């Protein structure tokens, strides 16, 4: 079967989107392609940003390929499924332009995982995958009767039919990915890197998936939830392929890059730099030293709050006090050129105390951002604490709540975000 996998041409004007707006490797499509080709299918994989194609150009490529099935993502890459653009205007625009020329249509991503009914209605696709998508996409490719495929949802007589719960990939045995040379050459961006010595192309790799913690703000209930570690040999082989293609920097998209001594020791001997997101309270000083020796140049540490009360409210399950956490961050900065303490706006936090610790960290070379407003994504515990299980208006409800609650937004949002209905006004059935 001929199958098209499409990461559409993303635009973020007036969006609340918190993620990076540069191109990144669409890992979920890369895994899907590997599994599909192993099963004998012919696959066309497209990425609007990396290939500099707008949605019209992507549609023409798909139409020329004439697939029996087209898969489109509703988030830019697995890295940003937890903080995806709430609006579906970009994938909807692609599908509207495709106009039935791509065979049966499948949407994968956080929207269909948490809220299948409105995603189906807004996009007009034949089916959505619920949860992590790669194995389910391969199952769809070998089934004529899609109603038999687990972890999917579709409309029958205008009513949603869900087949089982969300899918969690086995992940551990995923093969090393291969990326087109022109995609790597177009990937000049070094994600979350701020030092001046940037050499080579950038890339993203996944060494583990999920997180053993359940912080209230984290949108992972419906995907990328349980912690799994990928086969070490596959990760190293994938990194070696990227280095051979001229990659000089890798960002590990792992929700929580836990200390993996074998991987760090393997990276010591390789000419590549890398960045991670992690929890600083899980690292000992000797492992932070090894992390730096292995080539880490960027740490995004999910501290979230600089007070005990704030961390408790966010369900961080952190046993260390603020002074101990600050000491670890400062120690990490001795070995890694850029260390950031991510902070979220928490009402329980004493502003004066937060500013004291922010100043302390910044004075010691650790960047601590101004606390950013918390968006209650439908796949997060915070959403469900406020309103219960997500329904057909979950994204609109979260969006309206966010806009009504805050006057000041993230510094990456160039102006006040617009309401969801306005963002989707030209598509999605609004």
C-alpha positions in Angstrom: 0.0 0.0 0.0 1.1 3.6 -0.7 0.9 5.7 2.4 1.7 9.5 2.9 2.8 10.8 6.3 2.6 14.5 6.5 3.8 17.1 9.0 2.0 20.2 7.7 3.4 23.7 7.2 3.0 25.2 10.7 2.2 28.8 11.4 1.6 30.2 14.9 0.3 33.7 14.5 -1.8 34.8 17.5 -1.5 31.3 19.1 -0.8 30.6 22.8 1.7 27.9 21.5 4.6 27.6 24.0 6.9 25.4 22.0 9.7 26.3 19.7 8.7 27.5 16.3 11.8 26.3 14.4 11.7 23.0 12.3 12.2 19.8 14.2 12.3 16.2 13.1 8.8 14.7 13.2 9.8 11.6 15.2 6.3 10.1 15.3 6.2 10.0 11.5 9.8 8.7 11.4 8.8 5.7 13.6 5.7 5.2 11.6 7.6 5.2 8.4 10.1 2.6 9.7 7.3 0.3 10.9 5.4 0.7 7.6 8.4 0.0 5.4 9.3 -3.0 7.5 5.8 -4.3 6.7 6.4 -3.8 2.9 4.5 -0.5 2.4 5.6 2.3 0.1 5.8 5.5 2.2 6.1 9.2 1.3 7.0 11.3 4.3 6.7 15.1 4.0 7.5 17.9 6.4 6.4 21.4 5.5 9.0 23.3 7.4 12.0 21.2 6.7 11.2 21.0 3.0 10.0 24.6 2.8 6.7 23.6 1.3 3.4 25.3 2.2 0.3 23.3 2.6 -0.6 23.7 -1.1 2.8 22.3 -2.1 2.5 19.4 0.3 -0.9 18.6 -1.1 0.4 18.5 -4.7 3.2 16.1 -3.6 0.6 13.8 -1.9 -1.7 13.9 -4.9 1.1 13.0 -7.3 2.0 10.1 -5.0 -1.7 9.0 -5.0 -1.7 7.2 -1.7 -4.4 4.9 -0.3 -4.0 6.5 3.1 -2.7 9.9 4.3 -1.7 10.5 7.9 -1.4 14.1 9.2 -0.1 15.2 12.6 -1.9 17.8 14.8 1.3 18.8 16.6 4.6 19.8 15.1 6.6 16.8 16.6 6.4 14.4 19.5 8.6 16.9 21.4 5.6 19.3 21.6 2.6 16.9 22.0 2.4 18.0 25.6 2.2 21.7 24.7 0.6 21.6 21.2 -1.1 24.5 19.5 -4.7 24.2 20.8 -6.1 25.3 17.4 -6.4 22.8 14.5 -6.2 25.4 11.8 -3.0 24.1 10.3 -3.8 20.4 9.8 -7.4 21.5 8.8 -6.0 23.8 6.1 -3.8 21.0 4.7 -6.7 18.6 4.6 -9.1 21.2 3.0 -6.5 21.8 0.3 -5.9 18.1 -0.2 -9.6 17.8 -1.0 -9.9 14.0 -1.0 -6.8 13.3 -3.1 -5.0 11.4 -0.4 -7.1 8.3 0.0 -8.4 7.6 3.5 -7.3 10.2 6.1 -5.9 9.7 9.5 -5.1 12.3 12.2 -2.5 11.6 14.9 -1.7 13.8 17.8 -2.8 15.1 21.2 -6.1 16.5 20.0 -7.6 13.2 18.8 -6.1 11.4 21.8 -7.8 13.6 24.4 -10.9 14.8 22.4 -11.6 12.5 19.5 -15.1 13.8 18.6 -14.3 17.5 18.0 -11.1 16.6 16.3 -12.9 14.3 13.8 -15.5 17.0 13.2 -13.1 19.9 12.8 -10.7 18.0 10.5 -13.2 15.8 8.6 -10.7 12.9 8.7 -11.9 9.3 8.5 -10.3 8.3 11.8 -8.1 9.5 14.6 -5.5 7.6 16.5 -5.8 7.9 20.3 -2.4 7.9 22.0 1.0 7.2 20.7 0.5 6.6 17.0 3.3 4.6 15.3 2.0 1.0 15.8 -1.6 2.0 15.3 -0.8 3.6 11.9 0.9 0.4 10.9 -2.2 -1.6 12.0 -4.5 0.7 9.9 -2.3 0.1 6.9 -2.9 -3.6 7.0 -6.7 -3.5 7.8 -9.5 -2.8 5.4 -12.0 -2.7 8.3 -10.7 0.2 10.4 -13.5 -0.3 13.0 -11.5 -3.3 14.2 -8.3 -1.4 15.0 -7.8 -0.6 18.7 -7.0 2.9 20.0 -8.9 4.7 17.3 -12.1 6.8 17.0 -14.3 7.6 14.0 -17.8 9.0 13.3 -20.8 6.8 12.5 -24.0 8.6 11.8 -22.5 11.8 13.2 -21.7 10.1 16.6 -18.2 9.2 17.7 -17.3 5.6 18.1 -14.2 4.9 20.2 -12.5 1.6 19.9 -10.6 1.0 23.1 -8.4 3.3 25.2 -5.3 5.3 24.3 -2.3 3.4 22.9 1.1 3.3 24.6 3.9 2.2 22.3 6.2 -0.6 23.3 8.9 1.9 22.2 11.8 0.0 23.8 12.5 -2.0 20.6 12.1 0.9 18.1 14.8 0.7 15.4 17.3 3.4 14.7 15.7 6.1 12.5 17.1 7.2 9.2 16.4 10.8 7.9 16.7 12.2 4.4 20.0 14.0 3.9 18.2 17.2 2.7 16.1 17.2 5.8 19.2 17.1 8.0 20.8 19.8 5.9 17.8 22.0 6.4 17.9 21.5 10.2 20.3 24.2 11.2 18.4 24.9 14.4 20.1 23.7 17.7 17.0 23.4 19.9 17.3 25.1 23.3 21.0 25.9 22.8 22.4 29.3 23.6 26.2 29.1 23.6 28.2 30.6 20.7 30.1 27.5 19.6 27.4 25.9 17.4 28.8 23.6 14.7 27.0 21.2 12.4 23.3 20.5 11.8 20.8 19.9 14.6 18.6 16.9 15.2 16.3 15.3 17.8 16.6 11.9 19.3 14.5 10.0 21.8 16.3 7.8 24.4 13.3 7.3 26.7 9.6 8.1 26.7 7.2 9.1 29.4 7.8 10.1 33.0 7.3 8.3 36.3 6.0 11.5 37.9 2.4 12.9 37.6 2.8 16.7 38.0 -0.5 18.5 37.8 0.4 20.7 34.9 1.8 18.0 32.6 -0.3 17.0 29.6 0.6 13.3 29.4 -2.4 11.4 30.6 -3.4 10.3 27.0 0.1 9.8 25.6 3.8 9.6 26.5 2.8 8.7 30.1 4.4 5.6 31.5 8.2 5.7 31.5 10.0 3.5 29.0 13.7 3.3 28.1 14.7 2.6 24.5 17.3 0.0 23.5 20.7 1.4 24.1 22.3 0.0 20.9 19.5 1.5 18.8 19.9 4.9 20.3 23.7 4.9 19.8 23.3 3.6 16.2 20.8 6.4 15.4 23.2 9.0 16.9 26.1 7.6 14.8 24.0 7.9 11.7 23.2 11.5 12.4 26.8 12.3 13.1 27.7 10.8 9.8 25.2 13.2 8.2 26.9 16.2 9.7 24.9 16.6 12.8 26.8 18.4 15.5 24.0 18.8 18.1 21.3 16.5 19.3 18.3 17.4 21.5 17.0 14.5 23.5 13.2 15.0 23.5 12.7 12.7 26.5 10.2 14.1 28.9 12.7 13.4 31.7 16.3 12.6 30.7 17.2 10.4 33.6 20.8 9.6 34.4 21.9 6.8 32.0 25.5 6.1 32.7 26.0 3.8 29.7 24.6 6.4 27.2 26.6 9.2 28.7 29.8 7.2 28.6 29.1 6.3 24.9 28.6 10.0 24.2 31.9 11.0 25.7 33.7 9.3 22.8 31.5 10.9 20.1 32.0 14.3 18.5 28.5 15.7 19.2 27.0 18.1 21.7 23.5 17.7 23.1 20.7 19.2 25.2 18.3 17.6 27.7 15.2 18.3 29.8 15.3 16.8 33.2 14.7 17.1 36.9 17.7 18.3 38.7 16.8 16.5 42.0 17.5 13.2 40.3 21.2 13.9 39.6 24.2 13.5 41.8 27.2 15.7 41.5 29.4 13.0 39.9 26.7 12.3 37.3 26.4 16.0 36.5 30.1 16.1 35.9 29.8 13.1 33.5 26.9 14.8 31.8 29.1 17.8 31.0 32.0 15.5 29.9 29.7 13.7 27.6 29.0 16.9 25.7 25.8 18.3 27.3 25.6 22.1 26.6 22.0 22.7 27.6 19.9 21.6 30.5 16.2 22.6 30.8 15.5 21.7 34.4 11.8 21.4 35.3 11.9 23.1 38.7 8.5 24.8 38.1 8.3 26.5 41.5 10.9 28.0 43.8 8.9 27.4 46.9 8.0 24.2 48.8 4.3 25.2 48.7 4.4 25.8 45.0 6.0 22.5 44.2 3.5 20.7 46.4 0.6 22.3 44.6 2.1 21.1 41.3 2.5 17.6 42.7 6.2 17.6 42.0 7.0 15.0 44.7 10.3 16.6 45.3 12.1 15.7 48.5 14.7 18.4 48.3 14.4 22.0 49.6 14.8 25.1 47.5 18.4 25.6 48.8 19.4 22.1 47.9 17.8 22.4 44.4 19.6 25.7 43.8 22.9 24.2 44.8 22.5 21.3 42.3 21.6 23.8 39.5 24.7 25.9 40.3 26.8 22.7 40.4 25.4 21.7 37.0 26.3 25.1 35.6 30.0 24.3 36.5 29.9 21.6 33.9 27.3 22.7 31.3 27.3 26.1 29.5 23.6 26.7 29.8 21.3 25.7 32.6 17.7 26.8 32.9 15.3 26.5 35.8 11.8 26.4 34.2 9.3 28.2 36.3 5.5 28.2 36.1 3.2 30.9 37.7 1.8 29.4 40.9 -0.6 31.4 43.1 0.8 29.8 46.3 4.3 31.2 45.6 5.4 34.3 47.5 6.6 36.7 44.8 9.3 38.2 47.0 10.7 34.7 47.7 10.5 33.7 44.1 12.4 36.8 43.1 15.0 36.2 45.8 15.8 32.7 44.4 15.6 33.8 40.8 18.2 36.5 41.5 20.4 34.0 43.4 20.3 31.6 40.5 20.9 34.2 37.8 23.8 35.6 39.8 25.3 32.2 39.8 24.9 31.7 36.0 21.7 29.7 36.0 18.9 31.2 33.9 15.5 31.2 35.8 12.7 32.6 33.6 9.9 34.8 35.0 7.1 32.3 36.0 4.8 31.7 33.0 1.1 31.3 33.1 -0.2 27.7 33.3 -2.4 26.5 30.4 -4.7 23.7 31.5 -4.3 21.3 28.6 -7.1 18.7 28.3 -4.6 15.8 28.9 -3.3 17.3 32.2 -4.4 16.6 35.7 -5.0 20.3 36.2 -7.7 20.3 33.5 -9.5 17.4 35.1 -9.3 18.9 38.6 -11.1 22.0 37.2 -13.7 20.4 35.0 -13.5 16.6 35.0 -12.9 14.5 31.9 -12.5 16.4 28.6 -15.6 16.8 26.5 -16.2 18.2 23.0 -15.5 21.8 24.3 -12.4 21.0 26.3 -10.0 23.0 24.2 -12.3 26.0 24.0 -12.9 25.8 27.8 -9.2 25.6 28.6 -8.4 28.4 26.1 -11.1 30.8 27.5 -10.0 30.1 31.0 -6.4 30.9 30.2 -7.2 34.1 28.4 -9.5 35.2 31.2 -7.1 34.4 34.0 -4.0 36.2 32.8 -3.1 39.6 31.4 0.6 38.9 31.0 1.7 35.9 28.8 4.8 34.1 27.9 7.6 36.2 26.3 7.5 34.0 23.2 4.0 35.2 22.5 4.4 38.4 20.5 0.9 39.6 21.4 -2.2 38.6 23.3 -3.4 35.2 21.9 -6.7 35.2 20.1 -9.7 33.1 21.2 -9.8 29.6 19.7 -12.9 30.1 17.6 -11.2 33.1 15.9 -8.0 31.0 15.2 -10.1 28.3 13.6 -12.6 30.6 11.9 -11.4 29.9 8.4 -11.5 26.1 8.8 -12.7 23.5 11.2 -16.4 24.1 10.7 -16.6 27.2 12.9 
